[in-house]
């Protein structure tokens, strides 16, 4: 029995915190077929672009780090990721060969790594990200670093990503987490985590920076997002929950609803 074709409702929240530079970036993109008309004597006016229905969706959250320009690192990572994904991943139904996808994405991520390093120069730093490429009903979750992806289904919430960090004992100071995987960083070769998951109508997805995940624990997220009736309502609840904290936090919420048609 086929799943009902899903409609997606997306909203984003980005709280700058007290830092003088905003180091988080997010993106909500809808991919579809279009046609440019240079000349015509029909109802299609010349020099216009005609769009077909949307086929795929790209959601992304990134966070930059480094002593000099973490905001530049986040911006460079976002631009490189979007460009490489558009060039390397099919956006239409049946276009993705999952047996080849990991290799294709691995090459794209290495190219992103090189582009971010080039943009940052000798200043150091890098960026972490979690991205969702959605070609209904498949979710392709791309992850590097300590941004996070959560799936809400019914009363349950599941973190789909694993933080790429190593806990370091602080001695007299508190213990701290050290990143082990990031774009642009010159201390290692980047490794991409790819999670493939089948979505259901009624599912909810949250991509967020690690700071938002620390501010709001899993049980609070389940109440905030799982019990909301839409992405807008969930966003308002997230905003209220982060107001008491001065930290920078960013998240993208997606709700998958039925269109009443069968796929």
C-alpha positions as protocol buffer text, in pm:
chain_id: "A"
residue {
  index: 1
  type: UNK
  ca { x: 0 y: 0 z: 0 }
}
residue {
  index: 2
  type: UNK
  ca { x: 144 y: 334 z: -105 }
}
residue {
  index: 3
  type: UNK
  ca { x: 201 y: 622 z: 131 }
}
residue {
  index: 4
  type: UNK
  ca { x: 1 y: 939 z: 89 }
}
residue {
  index: 5
  type: UNK
  ca { x: 208 y: 1199 z: -89 }
}
residue {
  index: 6
  type: UNK
  ca { x: 345 y: 1440 z: 169 }
}
residue {
  index: 7
  type: UNK
  ca { x: 326 y: 1817 z: 174 }
}
residue {
  index: 8
  type: UNK
  ca { x: 602 y: 1990 z: 365 }
}
residue {
  index: 9
  type: UNK
  ca { x: 565 y: 2296 z: 590 }
}
residue {
  index: 10
  type: UNK
  ca { x: 897 y: 2449 z: 698 }
}
residue {
  index: 11
  type: UNK
  ca { x: 995 y: 2731 z: 932 }
}
residue {
  index: 12
  type: UNK
  ca { x: 1328 y: 2845 z: 1076 }
}
residue {
  index: 13
  type: UNK
  ca { x: 1448 y: 3009 z: 1397 }
}
residue {
  index: 14
  type: UNK
  ca { x: 1785 y: 3178 z: 1448 }
}
residue {
  index: 15
  type: UNK
  ca { x: 1873 y: 3353 z: 1775 }
}
residue {
  index: 16
  type: UNK
  ca { x: 2199 y: 3554 z: 1752 }
}
residue {
  index: 17
  type: UNK
  ca { x: 2283 y: 3548 z: 2123 }
}
residue {
  index: 18
  type: UNK
  ca { x: 2536 y: 3793 z: 2265 }
}
residue {
  index: 19
  type: UNK
  ca { x: 2823 y: 3723 z: 2023 }
}
residue {
  index: 20
  type: UNK
  ca { x: 2923 y: 4018 z: 1799 }
}
residue {
  index: 21
  type: UNK
  ca { x: 2930 y: 3781 z: 1499 }
}
residue {
  index: 22
  type: UNK
  ca { x: 2640 y: 3556 z: 1405 }
}
residue {
  index: 23
  type: UNK
  ca { x: 2803 y: 3215 z: 1342 }
}
residue {
  index: 24
  type: UNK
  ca { x: 2491 y: 3014 z: 1247 }
}
residue {
  index: 25
  type: UNK
  ca { x: 2338 y: 2976 z: 902 }
}
residue {
  index: 26
  type: UNK
  ca { x: 2022 y: 2801 z: 784 }
}
residue {
  index: 27
  type: UNK
  ca { x: 1854 y: 2737 z: 450 }
}
residue {
  index: 28
  type: UNK
  ca { x: 1515 y: 2610 z: 334 }
}
residue {
  index: 29
  type: UNK
  ca { x: 1509 y: 2527 z: -37 }
}
residue {
  index: 30
  type: UNK
  ca { x: 1251 y: 2374 z: -269 }
}
residue {
  index: 31
  type: UNK
  ca { x: 1383 y: 2219 z: -589 }
}
residue {
  index: 32
  type: UNK
  ca { x: 1182 y: 2176 z: -906 }
}
residue {
  index: 33
  type: UNK
  ca { x: 1183 y: 2185 z: -1283 }
}
residue {
  index: 34
  type: UNK
  ca { x: 1182 y: 2518 z: -1468 }
}
residue {
  index: 35
  type: UNK
  ca { x: 1204 y: 2640 z: -1828 }
}
residue {
  index: 36
  type: UNK
  ca { x: 1343 y: 2973 z: -1951 }
}
residue {
  index: 37
  type: UNK
  ca { x: 1157 y: 3123 z: -2250 }
}
residue {
  index: 38
  type: UNK
  ca { x: 1385 y: 3360 z: -2447 }
}
residue {
  index: 39
  type: UNK
  ca { x: 1125 y: 3425 z: -2721 }
}
residue {
  index: 40
  type: UNK
  ca { x: 760 y: 3335 z: -2775 }
}
residue {
  index: 41
  type: UNK
  ca { x: 442 y: 3464 z: -2938 }
}
residue {
  index: 42
  type: UNK
  ca { x: 224 y: 3256 z: -2706 }
}
residue {
  index: 43
  type: UNK
  ca { x: 77 y: 3333 z: -2364 }
}
residue {
  index: 44
  type: UNK
  ca { x: 427 y: 3276 z: -2227 }
}
residue {
  index: 45
  type: UNK
  ca { x: 593 y: 3617 z: -2237 }
}
residue {
  index: 46
  type: UNK
  ca { x: 948 y: 3640 z: -2369 }
}
residue {
  index: 47
  type: UNK
  ca { x: 1233 y: 3648 z: -2117 }
}
residue {
  index: 48
  type: UNK
  ca { x: 1031 y: 3470 z: -1850 }
}
residue {
  index: 49
  type: UNK
  ca { x: 1084 y: 3149 z: -1655 }
}
residue {
  index: 50
  type: UNK
  ca { x: 807 y: 2888 z: -1623 }
}
residue {
  index: 51
  type: UNK
  ca { x: 809 y: 2663 z: -1317 }
}
residue {
  index: 52
  type: UNK
  ca { x: 677 y: 2311 z: -1269 }
}
residue {
  index: 53
  type: UNK
  ca { x: 575 y: 2157 z: -940 }
}
residue {
  index: 54
  type: UNK
  ca { x: 830 y: 2115 z: -663 }
}
residue {
  index: 55
  type: UNK
  ca { x: 997 y: 1776 z: -649 }
}
residue {
  index: 56
  type: UNK
  ca { x: 1254 y: 1785 z: -369 }
}
residue {
  index: 57
  type: UNK
  ca { x: 1347 y: 1989 z: -62 }
}
residue {
  index: 58
  type: UNK
  ca { x: 1678 y: 2088 z: 92 }
}
residue {
  index: 59
  type: UNK
  ca { x: 1703 y: 2193 z: 458 }
}
residue {
  index: 60
  type: UNK
  ca { x: 2034 y: 2291 z: 614 }
}
residue {
  index: 61
  type: UNK
  ca { x: 2175 y: 2419 z: 942 }
}
residue {
  index: 62
  type: UNK
  ca { x: 2544 y: 2512 z: 979 }
}
residue {
  index: 63
  type: UNK
  ca { x: 2763 y: 2658 z: 1252 }
}
residue {
  index: 64
  type: UNK
  ca { x: 3103 y: 2819 z: 1203 }
}
residue {
  index: 65
  type: UNK
  ca { x: 3388 y: 2817 z: 1451 }
}
residue {
  index: 66
  type: UNK
  ca { x: 3739 y: 2958 z: 1478 }
}
residue {
  index: 67
  type: UNK
  ca { x: 3928 y: 3243 z: 1639 }
}
residue {
  index: 68
  type: UNK
  ca { x: 3907 y: 3487 z: 1347 }
}
residue {
  index: 69
  type: UNK
  ca { x: 3591 y: 3473 z: 1130 }
}
residue {
  index: 70
  type: UNK
  ca { x: 3353 y: 3193 z: 1234 }
}
residue {
  index: 71
  type: UNK
  ca { x: 3072 y: 3372 z: 1051 }
}
residue {
  index: 72
  type: UNK
  ca { x: 3275 y: 3352 z: 728 }
}
residue {
  index: 73
  type: UNK
  ca { x: 3329 y: 2979 z: 785 }
}
residue {
  index: 74
  type: UNK
  ca { x: 2954 y: 2919 z: 823 }
}
residue {
  index: 75
  type: UNK
  ca { x: 2876 y: 3127 z: 514 }
}
residue {
  index: 76
  type: UNK
  ca { x: 3143 y: 2954 z: 303 }
}
residue {
  index: 77
  type: UNK
  ca { x: 3024 y: 2608 z: 413 }
}
residue {
  index: 78
  type: UNK
  ca { x: 2660 y: 2685 z: 332 }
}
residue {
  index: 79
  type: UNK
  ca { x: 2740 y: 2820 z: -14 }
}
residue {
  index: 80
  type: UNK
  ca { x: 2970 y: 2528 z: -97 }
}
residue {
  index: 81
  type: UNK
  ca { x: 2724 y: 2266 z: 27 }
}
residue {
  index: 82
  type: UNK
  ca { x: 2429 y: 2408 z: -166 }
}
residue {
  index: 83
  type: UNK
  ca { x: 2628 y: 2438 z: -488 }
}
residue {
  index: 84
  type: UNK
  ca { x: 2778 y: 2090 z: -467 }
}
residue {
  index: 85
  type: UNK
  ca { x: 2448 y: 1924 z: -375 }
}
residue {
  index: 86
  type: UNK
  ca { x: 2269 y: 2095 z: -663 }
}
residue {
  index: 87
  type: UNK
  ca { x: 2534 y: 1973 z: -905 }
}
residue {
  index: 88
  type: UNK
  ca { x: 2570 y: 1617 z: -779 }
}
residue {
  index: 89
  type: UNK
  ca { x: 2234 y: 1490 z: -644 }
}
residue {
  index: 90
  type: UNK
  ca { x: 1924 y: 1431 z: -865 }
}
residue {
  index: 91
  type: UNK
  ca { x: 1614 y: 1616 z: -751 }
}
residue {
  index: 92
  type: UNK
  ca { x: 1349 y: 1410 z: -932 }
}
residue {
  index: 93
  type: UNK
  ca { x: 1171 y: 1091 z: -832 }
}
residue {
  index: 94
  type: UNK
  ca { x: 1368 y: 781 z: -929 }
}
residue {
  index: 95
  type: UNK
  ca { x: 1684 y: 979 z: -1001 }
}
residue {
  index: 96
  type: UNK
  ca { x: 1882 y: 875 z: -694 }
}
residue {
  index: 97
  type: UNK
  ca { x: 2081 y: 551 z: -707 }
}
residue {
  index: 98
  type: UNK
  ca { x: 2136 y: 472 z: -340 }
}
residue {
  index: 99
  type: UNK
  ca { x: 2415 y: 226 z: -421 }
}
residue {
  index: 100
  type: UNK
  ca { x: 2612 y: 515 z: -572 }
}
residue {
  index: 101
  type: UNK
  ca { x: 2494 y: 796 z: -348 }
}
residue {
  index: 102
  type: UNK
  ca { x: 2750 y: 759 z: -71 }
}
residue {
  index: 103
  type: UNK
  ca { x: 3040 y: 776 z: -316 }
}
residue {
  index: 104
  type: UNK
  ca { x: 2884 y: 1074 z: -497 }
}
residue {
  index: 105
  type: UNK
  ca { x: 2828 y: 1264 z: -174 }
}
residue {
  index: 106
  type: UNK
  ca { x: 3175 y: 1176 z: -47 }
}
residue {
  index: 107
  type: UNK
  ca { x: 3331 y: 1343 z: -350 }
}
residue {
  index: 108
  type: UNK
  ca { x: 3101 y: 1645 z: -311 }
}
residue {
  index: 109
  type: UNK
  ca { x: 3195 y: 1685 z: 57 }
}
residue {
  index: 110
  type: UNK
  ca { x: 3568 y: 1671 z: -19 }
}
residue {
  index: 111
  type: UNK
  ca { x: 3515 y: 1947 z: -276 }
}
residue {
  index: 112
  type: UNK
  ca { x: 3321 y: 2150 z: -16 }
}
residue {
  index: 113
  type: UNK
  ca { x: 3609 y: 2100 z: 227 }
}
residue {
  index: 114
  type: UNK
  ca { x: 3856 y: 2238 z: -28 }
}
residue {
  index: 115
  type: UNK
  ca { x: 3633 y: 2536 z: -109 }
}
residue {
  index: 116
  type: UNK
  ca { x: 3587 y: 2629 z: 258 }
}
residue {
  index: 117
  type: UNK
  ca { x: 3961 y: 2600 z: 322 }
}
residue {
  index: 118
  type: UNK
  ca { x: 4027 y: 2824 z: 24 }
}
residue {
  index: 119
  type: UNK
  ca { x: 3780 y: 3087 z: 147 }
}
residue {
  index: 120
  type: UNK
  ca { x: 3917 y: 3083 z: 501 }
}
residue {
  index: 121
  type: UNK
  ca { x: 4283 y: 3097 z: 396 }
}
residue {
  index: 122
  type: UNK
  ca { x: 4531 y: 3078 z: 683 }
}
residue {
  index: 123
  type: UNK
  ca { x: 4281 y: 3205 z: 940 }
}
residue {
  index: 124
  type: UNK
  ca { x: 4184 y: 2854 z: 1047 }
}
residue {
  index: 125
  type: UNK
  ca { x: 3848 y: 2742 z: 1177 }
}
residue {
  index: 126
  type: UNK
  ca { x: 3577 y: 2550 z: 996 }
}
residue {
  index: 127
  type: UNK
  ca { x: 3209 y: 2464 z: 1003 }
}
residue {
  index: 128
  type: UNK
  ca { x: 2977 y: 2183 z: 1109 }
}
residue {
  index: 129
  type: UNK
  ca { x: 2639 y: 2109 z: 951 }
}
residue {
  index: 130
  type: UNK
  ca { x: 2336 y: 1885 z: 924 }
}
residue {
  index: 131
  type: UNK
  ca { x: 2137 y: 1884 z: 600 }
}
residue {
  index: 132
  type: UNK
  ca { x: 1820 y: 1704 z: 495 }
}
residue {
  index: 133
  type: UNK
  ca { x: 1760 y: 1621 z: 129 }
}
residue {
  index: 134
  type: UNK
  ca { x: 1397 y: 1511 z: 97 }
}
residue {
  index: 135
  type: UNK
  ca { x: 1264 y: 1329 z: -208 }
}
residue {
  index: 136
  type: UNK
  ca { x: 932 y: 1198 z: -78 }
}
residue {
  index: 137
  type: UNK
  ca { x: 910 y: 965 z: 101 }
}
residue {
  index: 138
  type: UNK
  ca { x: 1287 y: 929 z: 138 }
}
residue {
  index: 139
  type: UNK
  ca { x: 1492 y: 1141 z: 377 }
}
residue {
  index: 140
  type: UNK
  ca { x: 1865 y: 1164 z: 308 }
}
residue {
  index: 141
  type: UNK
  ca { x: 2031 y: 1316 z: 614 }
}
residue {
  index: 142
  type: UNK
  ca { x: 2387 y: 1446 z: 569 }
}
residue {
  index: 143
  type: UNK
  ca { x: 2581 y: 1519 z: 885 }
}
residue {
  index: 144
  type: UNK
  ca { x: 2924 y: 1636 z: 996 }
}
residue {
  index: 145
  type: UNK
  ca { x: 3014 y: 1771 z: 1341 }
}
residue {
  index: 146
  type: UNK
  ca { x: 2775 y: 1840 z: 1628 }
}
residue {
  index: 147
  type: UNK
  ca { x: 2469 y: 1995 z: 1466 }
}
residue {
  index: 148
  type: UNK
  ca { x: 2174 y: 1760 z: 1510 }
}
residue {
  index: 149
  type: UNK
  ca { x: 1877 y: 1603 z: 1337 }
}
residue {
  index: 150
  type: UNK
  ca { x: 1570 y: 1481 z: 1529 }
}
residue {
  index: 151
  type: UNK
  ca { x: 1273 y: 1284 z: 1394 }
}
residue {
  index: 152
  type: UNK
  ca { x: 936 y: 1304 z: 1572 }
}
residue {
  index: 153
  type: UNK
  ca { x: 686 y: 1026 z: 1503 }
}
residue {
  index: 154
  type: UNK
  ca { x: 378 y: 1001 z: 1720 }
}
residue {
  index: 155
  type: UNK
  ca { x: 481 y: 1027 z: 2086 }
}
residue {
  index: 156
  type: UNK
  ca { x: 845 y: 935 z: 2015 }
}
residue {
  index: 157
  type: UNK
  ca { x: 1149 y: 1147 z: 1934 }
}
residue {
  index: 158
  type: UNK
  ca { x: 1469 y: 1001 z: 1790 }
}
residue {
  index: 159
  type: UNK
  ca { x: 1803 y: 1173 z: 1734 }
}
residue {
  index: 160
  type: UNK
  ca { x: 1913 y: 1057 z: 1388 }
}
residue {
  index: 161
  type: UNK
  ca { x: 2263 y: 1204 z: 1412 }
}
residue {
  index: 162
  type: UNK
  ca { x: 2566 y: 1129 z: 1628 }
}
residue {
  index: 163
  type: UNK
  ca { x: 2776 y: 1417 z: 1762 }
}
residue {
  index: 164
  type: UNK
  ca { x: 3129 y: 1402 z: 1622 }
}
residue {
  index: 165
  type: UNK
  ca { x: 3303 y: 1504 z: 1944 }
}
residue {
  index: 166
  type: UNK
  ca { x: 3555 y: 1368 z: 2192 }
}
residue {
  index: 167
  type: UNK
  ca { x: 3519 y: 1441 z: 2563 }
}
residue {
  index: 168
  type: UNK
  ca { x: 3837 y: 1585 z: 2717 }
}
residue {
  index: 169
  type: UNK
  ca { x: 3890 y: 1590 z: 3091 }
}
residue {
  index: 170
  type: UNK
  ca { x: 3940 y: 1943 z: 3217 }
}
residue {
  index: 171
  type: UNK
  ca { x: 4116 y: 1863 z: 3543 }
}
residue {
  index: 172
  type: UNK
  ca { x: 4039 y: 2161 z: 3765 }
}
residue {
  index: 173
  type: UNK
  ca { x: 3816 y: 2300 z: 3487 }
}
residue {
  index: 174
  type: UNK
  ca { x: 3493 y: 2144 z: 3359 }
}
residue {
  index: 175
  type: UNK
  ca { x: 3524 y: 1867 z: 3098 }
}
residue {
  index: 176
  type: UNK
  ca { x: 3475 y: 1984 z: 2740 }
}
residue {
  index: 177
  type: UNK
  ca { x: 3393 y: 1836 z: 2400 }
}
residue {
  index: 178
  type: UNK
  ca { x: 3641 y: 1862 z: 2113 }
}
residue {
  index: 179
  type: UNK
  ca { x: 3514 y: 1842 z: 1755 }
}
residue {
  index: 180
  type: UNK
  ca { x: 3655 y: 1549 z: 1559 }
}
residue {
  index: 181
  type: UNK
  ca { x: 3492 y: 1622 z: 1221 }
}
residue {
  index: 182
  type: UNK
  ca { x: 3427 y: 1948 z: 1035 }
}
residue {
  index: 183
  type: UNK
  ca { x: 3441 y: 2117 z: 696 }
}
residue {
  index: 184
  type: UNK
  ca { x: 3745 y: 2338 z: 633 }
}
residue {
  index: 185
  type: UNK
  ca { x: 3941 y: 2230 z: 937 }
}
residue {
  index: 186
  type: UNK
  ca { x: 4304 y: 2141 z: 862 }
}
residue {
  index: 187
  type: UNK
  ca { x: 4345 y: 1886 z: 1142 }
}
residue {
  index: 188
  type: UNK
  ca { x: 4168 y: 1594 z: 971 }
}
residue {
  index: 189
  type: UNK
  ca { x: 4003 y: 1468 z: 654 }
}
residue {
  index: 190
  type: UNK
  ca { x: 3625 y: 1521 z: 668 }
}
residue {
  index: 191
  type: UNK
  ca { x: 3399 y: 1217 z: 695 }
}
residue {
  index: 192
  type: UNK
  ca { x: 3031 y: 1236 z: 605 }
}
residue {
  index: 193
  type: UNK
  ca { x: 2756 y: 1051 z: 793 }
}
residue {
  index: 194
  type: UNK
  ca { x: 2466 y: 959 z: 565 }
}
residue {
  index: 195
  type: UNK
  ca { x: 2136 y: 844 z: 718 }
}
residue {
  index: 196
  type: UNK
  ca { x: 1856 y: 723 z: 487 }
}
residue {
  index: 197
  type: UNK
  ca { x: 1511 y: 709 z: 640 }
}
residue {
  index: 198
  type: UNK
  ca { x: 1159 y: 664 z: 506 }
}
residue {
  index: 199
  type: UNK
  ca { x: 925 y: 945 z: 611 }
}
residue {
  index: 200
  type: UNK
  ca { x: 558 y: 903 z: 701 }
}
residue {
  index: 201
  type: UNK
  ca { x: 278 y: 1155 z: 679 }
}
residue {
  index: 202
  type: UNK
  ca { x: 257 y: 1314 z: 1024 }
}
residue {
  index: 203
  type: UNK
  ca { x: 632 y: 1303 z: 1087 }
}
residue {
  index: 204
  type: UNK
  ca { x: 815 y: 1612 z: 1209 }
}
residue {
  index: 205
  type: UNK
  ca { x: 1182 y: 1689 z: 1156 }
}
residue {
  index: 206
  type: UNK
  ca { x: 1413 y: 1927 z: 1342 }
}
residue {
  index: 207
  type: UNK
  ca { x: 1761 y: 2025 z: 1230 }
}
residue {
  index: 208
  type: UNK
  ca { x: 1943 y: 2240 z: 1485 }
}
residue {
  index: 209
  type: UNK
  ca { x: 2277 y: 2359 z: 1614 }
}
residue {
  index: 210
  type: UNK
  ca { x: 2420 y: 2178 z: 1915 }
}
residue {
  index: 211
  type: UNK
  ca { x: 2347 y: 2480 z: 2135 }
}
residue {
  index: 212
  type: UNK
  ca { x: 1974 y: 2454 z: 2077 }
}
residue {
  index: 213
  type: UNK
  ca { x: 1996 y: 2082 z: 2154 }
}
residue {
  index: 214
  type: UNK
  ca { x: 2169 y: 2161 z: 2483 }
}
residue {
  index: 215
  type: UNK
  ca { x: 1920 y: 2434 z: 2579 }
}
residue {
  index: 216
  type: UNK
  ca { x: 1617 y: 2211 z: 2514 }
}
residue {
  index: 217
  type: UNK
  ca { x: 1652 y: 1842 z: 2605 }
}
residue {
  index: 218
  type: UNK
  ca { x: 1480 y: 1556 z: 2422 }
}
residue {
  index: 219
  type: UNK
  ca { x: 1174 y: 1542 z: 2649 }
}
residue {
  index: 220
  type: UNK
  ca { x: 1118 y: 1918 z: 2616 }
}
residue {
  index: 221
  type: UNK
  ca { x: 1163 y: 1893 z: 2239 }
}
residue {
  index: 222
  type: UNK
  ca { x: 898 y: 1621 z: 2227 }
}
residue {
  index: 223
  type: UNK
  ca { x: 653 y: 1854 z: 2399 }
}
residue {
  index: 224
  type: UNK
  ca { x: 757 y: 2163 z: 2201 }
}
residue {
  index: 225
  type: UNK
  ca { x: 755 y: 2011 z: 1854 }
}
residue {
  index: 226
  type: UNK
  ca { x: 577 y: 1679 z: 1885 }
}
residue {
  index: 227
  type: UNK
  ca { x: 263 y: 1832 z: 2033 }
}
residue {
  index: 228
  type: UNK
  ca { x: 251 y: 2142 z: 1810 }
}
residue {
  index: 229
  type: UNK
  ca { x: -4 y: 2147 z: 1528 }
}
residue {
  index: 230
  type: UNK
  ca { x: 221 y: 2308 z: 1271 }
}
residue {
  index: 231
  type: UNK
  ca { x: 568 y: 2441 z: 1202 }
}
residue {
  index: 232
  type: UNK
  ca { x: 467 y: 2795 z: 1295 }
}
residue {
  index: 233
  type: UNK
  ca { x: 334 y: 2691 z: 1635 }
}
residue {
  index: 234
  type: UNK
  ca { x: 646 y: 2481 z: 1699 }
}
residue {
  index: 235
  type: UNK
  ca { x: 866 y: 2776 z: 1609 }
}
residue {
  index: 236
  type: UNK
  ca { x: 688 y: 3002 z: 1858 }
}
residue {
  index: 237
  type: UNK
  ca { x: 738 y: 2742 z: 2132 }
}
residue {
  index: 238
  type: UNK
  ca { x: 1108 y: 2706 z: 2046 }
}
residue {
  index: 239
  type: UNK
  ca { x: 1149 y: 3084 z: 2053 }
}
residue {
  index: 240
  type: UNK
  ca { x: 994 y: 3108 z: 2400 }
}
residue {
  index: 241
  type: UNK
  ca { x: 1214 y: 2823 z: 2527 }
}
residue {
  index: 242
  type: UNK
  ca { x: 1535 y: 2992 z: 2409 }
}
residue {
  index: 243
  type: UNK
  ca { x: 1455 y: 3344 z: 2537 }
}
residue {
  index: 244
  type: UNK
  ca { x: 1601 y: 3277 z: 2881 }
}
residue {
  index: 245
  type: UNK
  ca { x: 1939 y: 3183 z: 2731 }
}
residue {
  index: 246
  type: UNK
  ca { x: 2192 y: 3425 z: 2584 }
}
residue {
  index: 247
  type: UNK
  ca { x: 2351 y: 3161 z: 2358 }
}
residue {
  index: 248
  type: UNK
  ca { x: 2328 y: 3158 z: 1981 }
}
residue {
  index: 249
  type: UNK
  ca { x: 2085 y: 2890 z: 1860 }
}
residue {
  index: 250
  type: UNK
  ca { x: 1940 y: 2796 z: 1521 }
}
residue {
  index: 251
  type: UNK
  ca { x: 1687 y: 2539 z: 1405 }
}
residue {
  index: 252
  type: UNK
  ca { x: 1476 y: 2441 z: 1103 }
}
residue {
  index: 253
  type: UNK
  ca { x: 1143 y: 2264 z: 1163 }
}
residue {
  index: 254
  type: UNK
  ca { x: 961 y: 2062 z: 897 }
}
residue {
  index: 255
  type: UNK
  ca { x: 613 y: 1909 z: 923 }
}
residue {
  index: 256
  type: UNK
  ca { x: 499 y: 1648 z: 670 }
}
residue {
  index: 257
  type: UNK
  ca { x: 128 y: 1658 z: 598 }
}
residue {
  index: 258
  type: UNK
  ca { x: -97 y: 1467 z: 361 }
}
residue {
  index: 259
  type: UNK
  ca { x: -221 y: 1617 z: 36 }
}
residue {
  index: 260
  type: UNK
  ca { x: -502 y: 1362 z: 15 }
}
residue {
  index: 261
  type: UNK
  ca { x: -346 y: 1186 z: -288 }
}
residue {
  index: 262
  type: UNK
  ca { x: -192 y: 842 z: -305 }
}
residue {
  index: 263
  type: UNK
  ca { x: 157 y: 794 z: -446 }
}
